[in-house]
Amino acid sequence: MGIAALITWVVTAAGGFVMLGTWVAKGGLRQQAEASSPRSSFPPALIFGHFVLAAVGLLVWIVYLLLDKAVLAWIAFGLLVPVALLGFVMLARWLAVYRSRGAVTISTGGSTSAAGGTTAATTNGPAEGHFPVPVVVGHGLLAVATVVLVLLTALGVAGS
């Protein structure tokens, strides 16, 4: 079960990297500094705190798998708790942006450009509005699976 947790954690991290890269590429950091641009609802401390805690937890989990010390499994789980809480905060903020993006699309008639992209009314906005929905959903579902697998392993279920 420990290896299954590692796999789900790594795949979850890959989705997180996609979203972090999108957020940075779409100006998430600049949006915090510039008053003229649409403001990201993800403060850098929130998004980078989530990332750093998850990365540290993953490293602790790898060391746990190598050394098989139960205390390390519990430390990894303890790190996942604030990671999950920060993730829920970001999900709530992302949902608000996603819903408002949908309202803009409806109000502009949902038109698309000749290249198949959305109109300027929907491309402007917070950087997190550009996250691919399947990546957000997959990241969240795999994160829940990771937390459950780490907890079960720490509890010693199934002789992990």
C-alpha positions as CSV (number, residue, x, y, z in Angstrom):
1,M,0.0,0.0,0.0
2,G,3.0,2.3,0.6
3,I,4.0,2.0,-3.0
4,A,0.5,2.7,-4.2
5,A,0.5,5.9,-2.0
6,L,3.8,6.8,-3.6
7,I,2.4,6.4,-7.1
8,T,-0.7,8.4,-6.4
9,W,1.4,11.1,-4.7
10,V,3.7,11.4,-7.7
11,V,0.9,11.5,-10.2
12,T,-0.9,14.1,-8.0
13,A,2.3,16.1,-7.9
14,A,2.5,16.0,-11.7
15,G,-1.0,17.6,-12.0
16,G,0.1,20.1,-9.4
17,F,3.1,21.0,-11.5
18,V,0.9,21.5,-14.5
19,M,-1.3,23.9,-12.5
20,L,1.6,25.7,-10.9
21,G,3.3,26.2,-14.3
22,T,0.0,27.5,-15.8
23,W,-0.4,29.9,-12.9
24,V,3.1,31.3,-13.3
25,A,2.9,31.3,-17.1
26,K,-0.4,33.1,-17.1
27,G,0.9,35.8,-14.8
28,G,-0.1,34.7,-11.3
29,L,2.9,36.3,-9.7
30,R,2.6,39.5,-11.8
31,Q,-1.1,39.8,-11.0
32,Q,-0.3,40.0,-7.3
33,A,2.1,43.0,-8.0
34,E,0.2,44.9,-10.7
35,A,-3.0,46.8,-9.7
36,S,-4.0,47.2,-13.3
37,S,-4.2,43.5,-14.1
38,P,-6.9,41.1,-12.9
39,R,-5.9,40.0,-9.4
40,S,-5.2,36.3,-8.8
41,S,-7.2,34.9,-5.9
42,F,-4.1,32.7,-5.1
43,P,-1.6,34.6,-3.0
44,P,1.9,33.3,-3.7
45,A,2.2,32.1,0.0
46,L,-0.9,29.9,-0.5
47,I,0.2,28.3,-3.7
48,F,3.8,27.9,-2.9
49,G,3.1,26.8,0.7
50,H,0.9,24.1,-0.7
51,F,3.6,23.1,-3.1
52,V,6.5,23.1,-0.6
53,L,4.6,21.2,2.1
54,A,3.5,18.6,-0.4
55,A,7.1,18.2,-1.8
56,V,8.5,17.9,1.7
57,G,5.9,15.3,2.6
58,L,6.7,13.3,-0.6
59,L,10.4,13.3,0.4
60,V,9.5,12.1,3.9
61,W,7.3,9.4,2.3
62,I,10.2,8.2,0.1
63,V,12.5,8.0,3.1
64,Y,9.8,6.1,5.0
65,L,9.6,3.6,2.2
66,L,13.3,3.2,2.3
67,L,13.7,2.9,6.1
68,D,10.4,1.5,7.1
69,K,10.2,3.7,10.2
70,A,6.5,4.2,11.3
71,V,7.2,7.7,12.7
72,L,8.1,8.8,9.2
73,A,4.7,7.6,7.8
74,W,3.0,9.7,10.5
75,I,5.1,12.7,9.8
76,A,4.2,12.4,6.1
77,F,0.6,12.1,7.0
78,G,0.9,15.1,9.3
79,L,2.3,17.1,6.5
80,L,-0.5,16.1,4.2
81,V,-3.1,17.6,6.6
82,P,-2.1,21.2,6.0
83,V,-1.5,20.4,2.3
84,A,-5.1,19.2,2.0
85,L,-6.4,22.2,3.9
86,L,-4.5,24.6,1.6
87,G,-5.7,22.6,-1.4
88,F,-9.4,23.0,-0.3
89,V,-8.8,26.7,0.1
90,M,-7.4,26.9,-3.4
91,L,-10.3,24.7,-4.8
92,A,-12.9,27.1,-3.2
93,R,-11.1,30.1,-4.7
94,W,-10.7,28.4,-8.1
95,L,-14.4,27.4,-8.2
96,A,-15.3,31.1,-7.7
97,V,-13.1,32.1,-10.6
98,Y,-14.3,29.2,-12.8
99,R,-17.9,30.1,-12.2
100,S,-17.3,33.8,-12.9
101,R,-15.4,32.8,-16.1
102,G,-18.5,30.9,-17.1
103,A,-20.7,33.9,-16.5
104,V,-18.4,36.1,-18.7
105,T,-18.7,33.5,-21.4
106,I,-22.5,33.4,-21.2
107,S,-22.7,37.2,-21.2
108,T,-20.5,37.5,-24.3
109,G,-22.5,34.9,-26.1
110,G,-19.8,32.3,-25.6
111,S,-18.3,33.2,-29.0
112,T,-15.0,31.7,-30.0
113,S,-12.2,33.0,-32.3
114,A,-11.5,31.6,-35.7
115,A,-8.6,29.7,-34.2
116,G,-11.0,27.9,-31.8
117,G,-10.0,29.8,-28.7
118,T,-12.2,31.9,-26.4
119,T,-12.7,35.6,-26.9
120,A,-10.7,38.2,-25.0
121,A,-13.5,38.5,-22.5
122,T,-12.7,35.0,-21.2
123,T,-8.9,35.0,-21.7
124,N,-8.4,37.9,-19.4
125,G,-8.8,37.2,-15.7
126,P,-6.9,35.6,-12.9
127,A,-4.2,33.1,-13.8
128,E,-6.0,30.3,-12.1
129,G,-8.9,30.7,-14.5
130,H,-6.7,28.9,-17.1
131,F,-6.3,25.7,-15.2
132,P,-7.6,22.7,-17.2
133,V,-10.7,21.3,-15.5
134,P,-9.6,17.7,-16.0
135,V,-6.3,18.4,-14.3
136,V,-8.0,20.1,-11.3
137,V,-10.5,17.2,-10.9
138,G,-7.8,14.6,-11.3
139,H,-5.4,16.4,-8.9
140,G,-8.1,16.6,-6.3
141,L,-9.3,13.0,-6.6
142,L,-5.8,11.6,-6.6
143,A,-4.9,13.8,-3.6
144,V,-7.8,12.3,-1.6
145,A,-6.6,8.8,-2.6
146,T,-3.1,9.7,-1.5
147,V,-4.2,10.9,1.9
148,V,-6.3,7.8,2.5
149,L,-3.5,5.5,1.3
150,V,-0.9,7.2,3.5
151,L,-3.2,7.1,6.5
152,L,-4.0,3.4,6.0
153,T,-0.3,2.6,5.6
154,A,0.6,4.6,8.7
155,L,-2.1,2.6,10.6
156,G,-0.5,-0.6,9.3
157,V,-3.6,-1.8,7.4
158,A,-3.0,-4.6,4.9
159,G,0.4,-5.2,6.3
160,S,1.9,-2.3,4.3
